[in-house]
Amino acid sequence: MTPITEVEGRRLSLSNLDKVLYPATGTTKGEVLHYYAATAAGVILPHLRDRPVSFLRYPDGPGGQLFFTKNPPPGTPDWVRTTPVPRSEDPAARQVMVQDLPALMWAANLVVEFHTPQWRAKEPEIADRLVFDLDPGSPATIVECCAVALWLRERLAADGLFAYGKTSGSKGLHLLVPLEPVPSAEVSAYAKRLAVEAESALPGLALHRMKRALRPGKVFVDFSQNSASKTTATPYTLRARPEPTVSAPVTWDEIEGCRKPEALVFRAQDMAGRLERYGDLLGPLLDPERARPLPAGSP
């Protein structure tokens, strides 16, 4: 029998709570739902709110079938808000918006990673943040990503921009910069320019091209997620990895002090303590007072 629970006046069917989703740790679906309800809701919801959400679904765990969807899943309740996100192949396309705790728990019950664009639904293709996805090519690790992140922090600061870091929840590191609203195309051009500069400044370490043959031992400075059509793992989302790792905000002290990859691996069970200690390290992304203009003269 599927248990029915009530969340802020909405009735939800929560299924397969005893199902083990992460065999490496024995983490069950019930524990995943508890993470979102009891630990993450207060911090993930502000980062999801007002943005169209894409889902990477992994209903049988990370070892099962994974599928990425932008369309509202079949059976989406009528109380879950959606927003028009026209696409060339589907001018009538809509996407879910996770605006409140009932919607968060409904989505988490589908077993998903949460992914969001750098813009809000009311202003499609107008970015309010810049993102770099620092992706290490083996044998490079997040340790090398941290070295590139430190260079990018200084380069961004020279343009009056302040970056905040989070783990990808996989192998890499994300840098996020709050911006005064600006067309995504302009952010993409600026981010590409800095990625090229990073490769020039750190030739043995950084790379701005995706070409696989160039990747071993280097950090790919992926600027492409600034494109209006692209998304990035939302802060605090669980990832479909062997263990229930989180895309977790980190301090610059942690980035500077990273000497081994495991130092920046955070799992669901680590997050309550981190939130108690730090609060939302990415809170400045949500504060319009922290936003700065994209540098004048950006191509």
C-alpha positions as CSV (number, residue, x, y, z in Angstrom):
1,M,0.0,0.0,0.0
2,T,1.3,3.4,-1.0
3,P,1.4,5.7,2.0
4,I,-0.5,9.0,1.7
5,T,0.9,12.0,3.5
6,E,-0.2,15.6,3.8
7,V,2.4,18.4,3.2
8,E,1.2,21.9,3.8
9,G,-2.4,20.9,2.8
10,R,-1.4,18.9,-0.3
11,R,-2.0,15.1,-0.3
12,L,1.0,13.2,-1.6
13,S,1.5,9.5,-2.4
14,L,5.0,8.5,-1.4
15,S,6.0,5.2,-2.8
16,N,8.7,2.5,-2.2
17,L,10.1,4.2,0.9
18,D,12.2,1.1,1.8
19,K,13.7,0.8,-1.6
20,V,17.5,1.0,-1.5
21,L,18.5,3.7,-4.0
22,Y,22.2,3.9,-3.1
23,P,23.5,0.3,-2.6
24,A,27.0,1.5,-1.6
25,T,25.6,3.1,1.5
26,G,22.2,1.4,1.8
27,T,20.5,4.7,1.5
28,T,16.7,4.2,1.0
29,K,14.2,6.3,-0.8
30,G,12.7,7.2,2.5
31,E,16.0,8.6,3.6
32,V,16.3,10.6,0.4
33,L,12.8,12.1,1.0
34,H,13.8,12.8,4.6
35,Y,16.9,14.7,3.4
36,Y,14.8,17.0,1.2
37,A,12.1,17.5,3.8
38,A,14.1,17.9,7.0
39,T,17.5,19.1,5.9
40,A,17.5,20.7,2.5
41,A,14.1,22.3,2.0
42,G,14.9,25.6,3.6
43,V,17.9,26.2,1.4
44,I,17.2,24.4,-1.9
45,L,13.7,25.9,-2.4
46,P,15.0,29.5,-2.7
47,H,17.4,28.3,-5.4
48,L,14.7,26.5,-7.3
49,R,11.9,29.1,-6.9
50,D,10.8,30.9,-10.0
51,R,13.1,28.9,-12.3
52,P,12.0,26.2,-14.8
53,V,13.3,22.9,-13.5
54,S,14.7,20.0,-15.5
55,F,14.9,16.6,-13.9
56,L,17.5,13.8,-14.2
57,R,15.4,10.8,-13.0
58,Y,17.0,7.7,-11.6
59,P,14.0,5.8,-10.1
60,D,16.0,2.6,-9.7
61,G,19.1,4.2,-8.3
62,P,22.3,5.5,-10.0
63,G,23.0,2.0,-11.4
64,G,19.6,1.8,-13.2
65,Q,18.1,3.7,-16.1
66,L,18.7,7.5,-16.0
67,F,16.7,9.8,-18.2
68,F,16.7,13.6,-18.4
69,T,13.4,15.4,-18.9
70,K,12.4,19.1,-19.3
71,N,8.7,18.3,-19.8
72,P,6.4,18.0,-16.8
73,P,6.3,14.2,-16.0
74,P,3.1,12.3,-16.6
75,G,0.8,12.6,-13.6
76,T,2.1,16.0,-12.5
77,P,-0.5,17.3,-10.1
78,D,-2.5,20.3,-11.2
79,W,-1.3,22.2,-8.1
80,V,2.4,22.0,-9.2
81,R,3.1,25.2,-11.1
82,T,4.4,25.1,-14.6
83,T,5.7,27.9,-16.8
84,P,5.9,28.3,-20.6
85,V,9.5,27.7,-21.9
86,P,9.1,27.7,-25.7
87,R,11.5,25.6,-27.6
88,S,12.1,25.6,-31.4
89,E,10.9,22.0,-31.6
90,D,7.9,22.7,-29.3
91,P,6.6,26.3,-29.1
92,A,4.0,25.2,-26.5
93,A,6.5,23.6,-24.2
94,R,6.1,24.1,-20.4
95,Q,8.3,23.1,-17.5
96,V,7.7,22.5,-13.8
97,M,8.5,25.2,-11.2
98,V,9.2,23.9,-7.7
99,Q,7.8,26.7,-5.7
100,D,7.1,25.2,-2.3
101,L,7.6,22.2,0.0
102,P,4.7,20.0,-1.5
103,A,6.1,20.4,-5.0
104,L,9.6,19.6,-3.7
105,M,8.4,16.4,-2.1
106,W,6.3,15.4,-5.1
107,A,9.5,15.8,-7.3
108,A,11.8,14.1,-4.8
109,N,9.4,11.1,-4.8
110,L,10.1,10.7,-8.5
111,V,13.8,10.3,-7.5
112,V,15.4,13.2,-9.4
113,E,18.4,15.4,-9.7
114,F,17.3,19.1,-9.8
115,H,18.7,21.2,-12.6
116,T,18.0,24.9,-13.2
117,P,19.0,27.6,-15.8
118,Q,20.8,30.8,-14.9
119,W,17.6,32.8,-15.5
120,R,14.1,33.1,-14.0
121,A,10.9,32.2,-15.7
122,K,9.6,35.8,-15.8
123,E,12.7,36.9,-17.8
124,P,13.7,34.0,-20.1
125,E,17.2,34.2,-21.4
126,I,18.1,37.1,-19.0
127,A,20.7,35.7,-16.7
128,D,21.1,36.8,-13.0
129,R,24.2,34.7,-12.5
130,L,27.2,33.4,-14.3
131,V,28.5,29.8,-13.9
132,F,31.7,28.0,-14.6
133,D,31.6,24.2,-14.4
134,L,35.2,23.0,-13.6
135,D,35.4,19.4,-14.9
136,P,38.6,17.5,-14.2
137,G,39.9,15.0,-16.8
138,S,41.5,12.0,-15.1
139,P,44.0,11.8,-13.4
140,A,43.2,15.4,-12.5
141,T,40.6,15.7,-9.7
142,I,38.8,18.4,-7.8
143,V,42.1,19.4,-6.3
144,E,43.2,20.7,-9.7
145,C,39.7,22.3,-10.1
146,C,40.3,24.2,-6.9
147,A,43.6,25.6,-8.3
148,V,41.7,26.9,-11.4
149,A,38.9,28.2,-9.2
150,L,41.4,30.4,-7.3
151,W,42.7,31.9,-10.5
152,L,39.2,32.5,-11.7
153,R,38.2,34.1,-8.4
154,E,41.0,36.7,-8.8
155,R,40.2,37.3,-12.5
156,L,36.5,37.9,-11.7
157,A,37.4,40.1,-8.8
158,A,39.5,42.3,-11.1
159,D,36.2,42.9,-13.0
160,G,34.3,43.7,-9.8
161,L,32.6,40.3,-9.6
162,F,32.6,37.9,-6.6
163,A,32.4,34.1,-7.1
164,Y,30.9,31.5,-4.8
165,G,31.8,27.8,-5.0
166,K,30.0,24.5,-4.7
167,T,30.9,21.0,-5.5
168,S,29.2,19.5,-8.5
169,G,28.4,16.5,-6.4
170,S,30.3,14.4,-9.0
171,K,34.0,15.1,-9.7
172,G,34.2,18.8,-10.2
173,L,33.5,22.3,-8.9
174,H,31.0,25.0,-9.8
175,L,31.7,28.7,-9.5
176,L,28.6,31.0,-9.4
177,V,28.6,34.8,-9.7
178,P,25.5,37.0,-9.0
179,L,24.9,39.4,-11.8
180,E,22.6,42.3,-12.5
181,P,20.2,40.9,-15.1
182,V,21.8,40.7,-18.5
183,P,21.2,38.7,-21.7
184,S,22.5,35.1,-21.5
185,A,24.3,35.5,-24.8
186,E,26.5,38.3,-23.3
187,V,27.3,36.2,-20.2
188,S,28.2,33.3,-22.4
189,A,30.6,35.5,-24.4
190,Y,32.2,36.9,-21.3
191,A,32.6,33.5,-19.7
192,K,34.2,32.1,-22.8
193,R,36.7,34.9,-22.8
194,L,37.7,34.2,-19.2
195,A,37.9,30.4,-20.0
196,V,40.3,31.2,-22.8
197,E,42.3,33.5,-20.5
198,A,42.5,30.7,-17.9
199,E,43.9,28.3,-20.5
200,S,46.5,30.9,-21.5
201,A,47.4,31.7,-17.9
202,L,47.5,28.1,-16.7
203,P,48.5,26.2,-19.9
204,G,49.3,22.9,-18.1
205,L,46.2,22.9,-16.1
206,A,43.2,24.7,-17.7
207,L,41.4,24.0,-20.9
208,H,38.5,25.9,-22.6
209,R,37.8,23.3,-25.3
210,M,35.7,20.2,-24.7
211,K,37.8,18.0,-27.0
212,R,38.3,14.7,-25.2
213,A,41.8,14.1,-26.5
214,L,43.0,17.3,-24.7
215,R,41.3,16.5,-21.4
216,P,43.5,14.0,-19.5
217,G,45.2,15.7,-16.5
218,K,43.5,19.1,-17.1
219,V,40.5,21.0,-16.0
220,F,37.9,21.8,-18.6
221,V,36.6,25.3,-17.8
222,D,33.1,24.7,-19.1
223,F,31.4,28.1,-19.8
224,S,28.6,26.6,-21.9
225,Q,26.1,26.3,-19.1
226,N,25.6,30.1,-19.4
227,S,23.7,29.4,-22.6
228,A,20.0,30.1,-22.1
229,S,19.2,26.6,-23.1
230,K,21.5,24.9,-20.6
231,T,21.1,24.0,-17.0
232,T,23.3,23.4,-14.0
233,A,22.8,21.1,-11.0
234,T,20.9,23.1,-8.4
235,P,22.6,23.8,-5.1
236,Y,21.8,21.1,-2.5
237,T,20.5,18.6,-5.0
238,L,21.5,14.9,-4.5
239,R,23.3,13.4,-7.4
240,A,22.9,10.0,-9.2
241,R,26.3,8.8,-8.1
242,P,27.3,5.6,-6.3
243,E,26.8,7.4,-3.0
244,P,24.2,10.1,-2.1
245,T,26.6,13.0,-2.8
246,V,25.3,16.5,-2.7
247,S,26.1,19.5,-4.9
248,A,27.3,21.3,-1.7
249,P,28.3,24.9,-1.3
250,V,31.9,25.3,0.0
251,T,33.9,28.1,1.5
252,W,36.9,29.7,-0.1
253,D,39.0,28.4,2.8
254,E,38.0,24.9,1.9
255,I,38.8,25.5,-1.7
256,E,42.2,27.0,-0.9
257,G,43.0,24.1,1.6
258,C,41.9,21.2,-0.7
259,R,44.8,18.7,-1.0
260,K,42.9,15.5,-1.6
261,P,39.7,14.8,-3.5
262,E,37.8,13.3,-0.6
263,A,38.1,16.6,1.3
264,L,35.3,18.1,-0.8
265,V,32.9,15.1,-1.0
266,F,29.7,15.8,0.9
267,R,26.9,13.3,1.4
268,A,23.3,13.8,2.5
269,Q,24.2,12.9,6.1
270,D,26.9,15.7,6.2
271,M,24.6,18.5,5.2
272,A,22.6,19.2,8.4
273,G,25.9,19.9,10.3
274,R,27.2,22.1,7.5
275,L,24.0,24.1,7.3
276,E,24.1,24.5,11.1
277,R,27.6,25.8,10.9
278,Y,27.5,27.9,7.7
279,G,23.9,28.5,6.8
280,D,23.4,28.9,3.0
281,L,26.9,29.8,1.7
282,L,25.2,30.6,-1.6
283,G,22.7,33.0,0.0
284,P,24.4,35.9,-1.7
285,L,23.2,34.6,-5.1
286,L,19.7,35.4,-3.9
287,D,20.4,38.9,-2.7
288,P,20.0,41.6,-5.4
289,E,22.3,43.9,-3.4
290,R,25.2,41.4,-4.1
291,A,24.6,41.4,-7.9
292,R,27.1,43.3,-10.0
293,P,27.0,44.4,-13.7
294,L,28.7,42.4,-16.3
295,P,31.9,44.3,-17.2
296,A,31.4,47.1,-19.8
297,G,32.9,46.2,-23.1
298,S,32.1,42.4,-22.8
299,P,31.7,41.1,-26.2
